[in-house]
Amino acid sequence: METKKEIKILLWIFIVFGFAFFMPIENQGFINAVLAALDLSKWYAQEHVVLCLLPAFFIAGVISIFVSQGSVLKYFGANAKKWLAYSIASVSGTILAVCSCTILPLFSSIYKRGAGLGPAIAFLYSGPAINILAIILTARILGFEMGLARTIGAVLFSILIGISMSVIYRKEEKIKKDQQMNIVTPPEKRPLWKTSYHFFTLVLILVFANWGAPSTGDSSSAWYFIWANKWLITSFFGLFLAFSLIYVLKIKWLWVLGAVSVTAASAFISNTLISDPKLSPLVPMIVAIVALSIITLFDKRDSDNKEWTLSAWDFTKQIMPMLAIGVVTAGFLLGSTHDNTSIPGIIPSAWISSLVGGNSLSSNFFASVVGAFMYFATLTEIPILQGLIAAGMGKGPALALLLAGPSLSLPNMLVIREVLGNQKTVVYVVLVVVMATVSGLIYGSLF
């Protein structure tokens, strides 16, 4: 055993040395790819870690600690009514409005609590795929028929992929079903409506904190109004959370008041000292998360409150390293495209554009594969597709990318592998790519 360990260490030394020795730093394409990896990492850290992932870890913690196993088994378990489980899972994205990475802690939480593989996979796919904001924006920018096709495709995909995974692994699911038949769940610690109130308050904070800017400058639209006032709205739901901490979790009201006061003060100071409107909200969000962590960790009234924050920390430790590796790798290979920035990766973007024209099997398949591995933050896939369509991308491959891209990414796959294992991850990715390819072919032939 020691010999194998030493050989493995020696092998890694050779790999790292060989990479350093032959690193083509004089090649401009390589330099651009490194810059793209660093740029995507910086952008991801600024735009998504604090506002998306950290709240998502706490939401996952709610599922893990406060949502009873009985509730998970009732609605998502192997013995749950299939029509109910898949119905809830397939439309979850309309509520969550998250990206392929933010959905991961939520998926991991319900799966570990006993959800059946099929409903859990349907939830995993639908979370980012049926984002109501993205669908509306798709219809407005890329056309009504594209928005409608994306909606229908995403709902059907989540159900079909979930059912397919359940059928493929039916032996494992039967074992889980038999095991769950004998589980005697303890009574609910608190009414489900209280837990739901706490859960959806956190979800609303997540949604409005990440509300994207409108695609047009129409200041009369409801979308623009929400975006212009999103921090006021987020703060409003923050007060709902404070009420929930006192009324639902029974944390001392003086502690909660102190946390709210510190957060409000940090928001005022940040808004005064930091001129960048994208960075200034990060300070009060970090302060709020730290304050929430402190008052829950030191709460003595209910041990579940401490376990909530510890559970969020466990999800952070499990997911963040894989996401970091995935984001860096995706940036290096496929480049960094966001806002007004576009830095090519090691794979030339011209190759990608030239391979997704028309409506052939190969163009739809290629678009599905690229979409599956490339990272798309919520709503960013639409302007990217707009540019690709302008460069000659066919409508079929465009839909294929829309159906594969938002729900999958290289970082997403690495984390799913940690939860499901290699085989199930590969099968899930293949199902998404194949269905996206077929959908693109059908759509391209119709339009």
N, C-alpha and C positions, 0 to 999 in steps of 0.2 A: 504493500500500500504506500509506504514511504517512497519507494522507487518511482511509482507512478506520479506521485505528487511532485517529486523533484523534476521529473521529465516534463511535466506540465509547466512548471515554473520556467524551466530552461526554454521550452518552446515559445512561451510568451515573451521571454527576453529576446529571442531571435526575431520574432514577429515585430516587436517594437523597434528593435535595432534596424531591421531591414527596411521598415517604413521610414525611419529617420534618415537612413543612409541614401535611399533612392527617392526621397521626397522631391517632386519636381517643382520646387519653389520658383524656378525661372519661367515656368509655364503660366501665361496669363489666365488661362481657363481654370487652372488649379487654384490660383490666387483668388479669382472671382468666386469659386465654389467655397473656399474657406470663409471669405467675406460673407457669402450668402448664409452659411451655417451660423456664423456669429450674429449676423443681422436678424435672422429668424429667431434665434435664441433670445436676443435682447428684446425684440418686439413681443415675443410670446411672454417673456417675463413681465414686461410692462403692461401688456394688455389683458393677459388671461390668468396668470397665476393668482394675483391678489383678488381680482374681481370675480373670476370664474371658479377656479379650482378650490381655493380656500373655503368659500361658502359651500361649494359642492361637497367637500369633505365633511362639513358639519351636518349637511342634509343627509348624507350617507350614514353619519353617526346616529341621527334621529331614527332612521330605519333600523339600524343595528341594535340600538338600545331601547328606544321608547316604543317602537312598533312591535307588538308581541309576535312571537313565532306563530301563534294561532291565527292572527290576522293575515300574515304572509301566506300561510298554508291555505287559508280559506279562499284567497283571491288568486294566488299564483302557484300554489302547491301542486304536486303531482296528482292529487286527488280532487283538485278544484274543478268546477265546471269549465270545460274547455272554451265554450263560447264566451263566458265571462272573463276568463283569464286572458284570452287573446284579444278580446274587445278592449279591455283596459290597457293592456300592454301596447296595442297597435296605435292608440291615439295619445299616448303619454307625451309625445313630443309637442303637441299643441299647448301643453301646460308648461313643460320644462324649458323649451327654447334653449337648448345647450348644444355644444359642439361634440365631436367624436371623443374628445378627451375628458370633458366635464361629466359625461354620462358614465364613465368607468367606475368611479367609487359608488354610484347609485346601483349600477348593475351588480357589482361585486357584493354589495350589501344584501340585496334581495336574494341573490343566488346562494350566498352562504347561510341565509336564514331559512332556506328550504324550498325556494321557488323551483318549479319544474324547469327543465332545460329549455323546452319550447317557449313558454311565456317569458322566461328570462332573456332569451335571445331576441324575441320579438320586442321586448322593452329596450334592449341594447341597440337594436337597429332603429327603432322608431324615435327614440329620444332626440337624436340630432336630425333625422331624415324628415320628420313631419313638423319641423319648426314652423309655426304659423307665420312668423315674420318673414322667414326666408321664402315661403311659398307665395305670400302676397307680393314680395319684391320681385320674385321670378316672373309672376304674371305681369307686373307693371313694366319690367325692363325687357324681358325676353319674349313676351307675348302671352296672351291668355291661355292658348292651347298648351304651351310649355308648362305654365303653372298648374293647369288642370292635370296634365299627364304626370307631373311630378307628384301631385297629391295622391292620385289614384295608385300610381306605381309604388309610392312609399308605403301606403297602408297595406296594399296587397303583398308587397315584399316582406314586410315585418311578419305578417301572418304565415305566408308560405315558407319563409326561411325558418321560422320558429317550428312549424309543423314538420318540416323536412328534418331538422335537427332532432326533433323528438322521435321521429320514425327511425332515423338512422341509428340512434342510440336507445332504441326502445327497450333493450334488455336492461341497461343501466337504469332507465326510467321506471321500469317495472319493479326493480329492486328498491328504488327510492319510494315508489308508491306503496309497496308492502311495508316498508319501514315506517312511513308516515301514518299508515293505518293504525299503528300501535302507539303513536305518540299521544300522550295525555297532556294537553296544554294547560298551564295554570290560568286562573282567571285574570282578566284585564286589570292592570294596576290602576289605570285611570280610564274614564270613558274615551271611546275612540274619537269622538268629536274634539276633545281637548288635544289629543295627539295630532289630529288632522289640522287643527288650527295652528299649532306650533310648526308643523311641517310646512304647510302652505304659506305661512308668513315668511319663512326662510326662502321658499321657492320664489315668492314675489320679489323679495329683496334681490335675489340672484337675477331674475328676469329684468327688472327695471334698472339695476346697476349696470347691466350690459346692453341696454337698449341702443341699437345702432342709429347712426345719423341717417336722415332720409336721403334718398338717391337724387332728389331734385331740391331746388331751393324754395319750393312752395311752402311759405310760412303759414298758410291757412289750413293745412292738412292736420288731422288729428295725430298722425305719426310725428310730424314736426313739433307739435305742442308737447307731446309726451317726451320727445328727445330733449327739447329745450328745458323741460322742467323735471328731467329724470332724477336728479339728485334730491330735489324737493320731495318727489314721490317716494324715492328710496328711503329718505329720512322719515317720512310719514309711516311707512311700514316698519321702520326701525323702532318707532314708538310702540307699534303693535307687538313687536318682538319683546320689548321691555315689559309690556303688560303680560305677555305669555310667560316670561321668566318668573314674574312674581305670582301670577294666578295659577299657571299650569305646573311649573317646576317648583314653586314654593321657595324660591330664593329670597333672601332678606331684601326688602324693598330699599333699604339704605344702600346696600351694595349695588343694586341695579341702578339706583339714582346716581351713584358715584360713577359707574361705568358710562351712563348716558352723558353726564356732565363732562367727563374727560374726553369722550368722543366728540361732543359738540365743540369743546374748546379747541381740539386738534383740527377740526374742520375749519374753524374761523382762522386759526393761525396759518394753516396750510394754504387757504385761499388767499391770505394776505401776502405770504412770503414766496409762494411758488406760482409763477406766472403761467406755466404750461397747464392748460385745462385738462390734459390727459393724465398728468402726473399728480396734480393737487388732490384729486379724490382718493388716491391710494393711501395717503397718510391717515385720514380718519377711518378708512376701512381696516387698515392694519391695527390701529389703536383699538377699534371696536372688537376685532377678533382677539387681540391680546387681553383686553378687559373681560370679554366673555369667557375666555379660557381661565383667567384667574378666579373669577367669581364662581365658576362651576367646579374647578379643581379644589377650592377651599370650602365648598359648601358641605355642611355636616348634616343637613336635614334629610337629604336623599342621596344615597350612594350612586344612583343612576345618573345624576347630574355630572359627577366626576367621571363616570364611565363614558358618558357622551363625548366629552373632550378627549379622553384617552382613545376612544374608538376613532375619532376624527384623525388623531395623530397616527394611529395604526394604518389607516388608509393612506395618509400622507407618505409614510415610510415605504409602503408597498408600491405605490403608484408613481411618485415623483421621479425616482431614479430612472425607471423605464421610459417615462415621458421625456426626460432630459436627453437620454440617448437617442430616442426616436426623433425628436425635434432637430437635433444637431445633424443626424444622418439624413433626414428628409431635406433639410436646407442644403447640405453639401451635394446631394444627388440631383434634386429637382429645382433648387434655387429658392429665393425668398421674394415673394410677391405680396405686397400689402400696401394699403393707402396709395401713395404716389411713388412707391419704391419698387423697383424690379431689378434683382441681381440674379444673373443666370447661375445654375448649378453646373456640375461637371457634365451632366447630360444636356446638350444644347437644346434650347427651347424650339429652335427651327425644326429639329428632328420631330419633336412632338407635334407641332402644327402641321407638318407635312404628312403625318401619319394618321390624322383624324379627319381628313377631308372626305367628302362623299358619304355613302351609307353602306360600305362593304362590311362583311363580317370582321375583317381584320381591323378596320378603323374603329368599329364599335368595341371590339375586344380590347384594343389598345387603349381607348379612352377609359374603359372600365378599369383596366389594370393601373393606369396612371392615376386615375381618381382614387383608387383604393389605397395607393401608397403615399400619395401627396397629402399634406396636412392642409385642411381648410378650416379656418376659424369661422364661427357663425356669421353668415351673410357674405363672406369674402369670395365664396365660389361664384357668385353672380357677376361681379365686375370682371373676374378672371375669365369666365366663360364668354362674356360680352366681347372681350379682346380677342379670344380664340375664334369666335364666330366671325368677327370682322376680318380675321386672318385666313378664313376659308374653312373653318370647322363645320362639318355637316350637322344638321339638327338631330339626327339619330345619335351620333357620338356625344353630342352636347347633353342629351337626356341621360345617356348611359353614364356619363361622368357625374351628372347631378344625382343619380341614384346610388352610385358607388362611392363618390367622394366624401360627402359630409358625414357619412356613417362609419367610414373606415379611414385609417391613416396608419403609417408605419408606427408611430408612437402608440396608437390605439391597439394595434396587433400585438405589440410586445407586452402590453399589460394584460390583454385578454389571455395570452399564452400563460401568464402567471396564474390566472384564475382557472382556466379550462384545460390547460395542457396543450401540447403541440398538435395532436391529431384533431381535436375539436376545433381549434383555432383555424387550422388549414381548411377543414371542411366548411366552416362558416365563411371564410374569405372566398373560397371557390364558389359557394352558392351565391354570394352577393355579386361576384364578377360575372358569373354565367347569366343570372337573371337580368342584370343591368345590360349585358350584351344583347340578349334576346329582346328586351324592351326597346333598346335603341334601334335595333333592326326594324321592329314593327312600327315604331313611331316615325322613323325616317322614311319608310315606304308609304306611310299615310300622308305625311306632310313634306 
